[in-house]
Amino acid sequence: MLAVDILLRWMHILPAVTMVGATIFMRFALHPSLSTLPDSQRKELQAAVRGRWAKVVMISIALLLISGLINTVLIAGTYDFPGKYYHPLLGVKILLALVVFYIASKLTGRSAGAEKFRAKAEFWMTMNIVLAITVICIGGVLKTGPRELKPTKESRSSSIILPHGVGNLFHVGETVAEVVRFRDSHEFLYEPKKSPPI
């Protein structure tokens, strides 16, 4: 299970780092530098970069969607979140991520609509960077927020019966601390019975 968790973490982090880092590079380094080139060379270079980058974008989006879906199912089945914060924040994260994917797809698309979209490429790249960083920050909150392991079927059905006929039942894994506190505060119940003198 640990190996699966690590693999899913890699599948989620590496594509996100690739997309965000490359978008920052293109917005603040590549795109401004293209303005110094003649128009024909600039368009030719933009088309070459876009064709190669589109493949990376599509692969990254696919990996993020697959790993994100699996992580969500596994986490929802493993943990409870006492503050009731997790699911609303997760919903916001997913919606923002979908917007990021849409903008990235448009910026690398070949359709006429994508061409019009790229007329304001600097604006949309800046918007995508802000949204992607917001998604990453929300992910950090979700990762470090308070959570509790859900009780398993075994822990619900298993119980400890205190000795000497106390009659209190405690669920294993849920209230072991109560057993210890009860024992410590009722030491007399655990003293061995002495045999009557003959």
N, C-alpha and C positions, 0 to 999 in steps of 0.2 A: 504493500500500500504506500509505503514511503517513496519507493521508486516512481510510482504513478504520480504522486503529489509533486515530486521534483520535476518530472517530465511535463506535467501540465503547467507548472510555474514557468518553466523555460519557454514553453509554447506561447505563454501569455506575455511574458516580459520582453523577450527578444524582438518580436514583431512590433510591439509598442515603441520600444527604444529606436528601432530602425525607422519607423514612420515619422516619429516626432523629431528625431535628430536630423534626418534628411530634409524634412520640411523647413526646419530652422536654417539649415545650410542654404537651401535654395532661395529662401525669402531674403536672407540678409547677406549672402555672398554671391551665389550664382546669378540670381535675377538682376541685381544692380549692375553686375559686371557685363551682362549681355547688352546693356544699353550703349556700351562703348564700341560695339561691333557694327559693321555695315548691316543694313536691313536684310539682305539676302543671306548673309552668314548667320545672323541672329536667328532667323526663322529655321534655317537648316539645322543649327545646333539645338534649338528648342525641340524640334521634331525628333531628333535623335535621342535626346535625353528623355523626352516624354515616352517614347516607345519602350525604352529599357526600364524606366521607372514604373510604368503601368503594370508590368509583370510583378514587380516587387510589391506594389500596392495590393494587387489582387491576392497574392499568396499571403501577405500579412493580414489582410482582412479575414481571409478564410481561417487562418490559424487562430486569430483573436476570437472569432465567433465560436469555433469548435471548443477551444479551451475554456472560454468564458461560460458557455452553456454547461459543460461538464462540471466546472468548478462550482457554479451556482447550485446545481442539483446535489453535488456531494456535500457542500456546506450546509444547505438547507436541511438535508437529512441527518447531519451530524450534530449541529449546534442549535441552541436556543439563544435568543438575544433579548436579555431582560429589559433593555432600554427602549425596545420597539423602534430603534433607529435604523436598523439594517435594511429592511425591505424598501422604505421610502428612498433612502440614499442610493440603494442599488438600482431602483427604477430611474432615478435622475441620471446615474452613471450610464445606464444602458441607452437612454434616449440621447444623451450627449455623444456617446460613442457612435451611434448610428448617424448622427449629423456629421461627425468627423469622417466617417466612411463615405458618406454621400459627397461631401466636398472634395475629398481626395480622389474619388472616382471621376467626378466632373473635371477636375484639373488635369486628369490624364486621359480623358475620353477622346473619341474621334468624331463624335457627332457634331452637327451644326450647333446644337444647344451648348455643347461643351466648348466650342470655339467662342461663343458669346460669353460664356462663363469665364473663360481665360482672359477676356478683355480687361477684367479687373482682378488679375491673378494676385497682385500684391495684397489687395484687401482680403481676398479669400484665404490666402496662405496665412496671413496674420490672424484671421478669425479662427482658422483651423488649429494654429499653434495655441492660442488662448484656450480653446475648447479642449484640446488634447491634454494640456497641462492641468486643467480643471478636473478632467476624468482621472488623471493619475493621482491628484491630491485626494479626490473622493475615494479612490481605491486604497490609498494609505490609511484613511480613516476607517474604512470597512475592515481592513486587515488587522488593525491594532485595537479596535473597539472591544468592549466587554462582551464575552460570550460564554456560554455554559454548555458542556457536553449533554446531549440528550440521554436520558436513562435508557438502557438497553432492555430487551425483554427479560433477560436473565436477572437484571437488577430489580425489575418490578416483581418478578415472581419469587425470587429468593428472599429468605428472611432469616433472622437470627433470633432464637428464643433464649431469653435470659434464664439462667439457672435458678433453682430453688423456687420454682413456681411463680415467678414474678408475673408472667403472662403478658409482657409487652413485646410486640413484634416490631422489628426495625428492618427496613429494606436495605439490602446490601448495596453499597455504592451511593446511596442517597443520604442516609442518616447514620453512618458509622460513627461520626463524631458524637451523636446523641447517645449511642451505646456507651462510649467511653466516658462521657460526662455522667451518665446515669450510674455506671459502675463505680466511678470515683466518689460519688456523693452517697452511695449506699454500700459501703465496704462491708457492713455487717452481713449483708446477704451472701457474701462470698466466703465467709468464714466457715471452715469445715465443721460439720456437726460432731460433737464429742460423744463417744459412746458412754452410756450411763455406767456408773461404778458397779462392779459385781459384789 
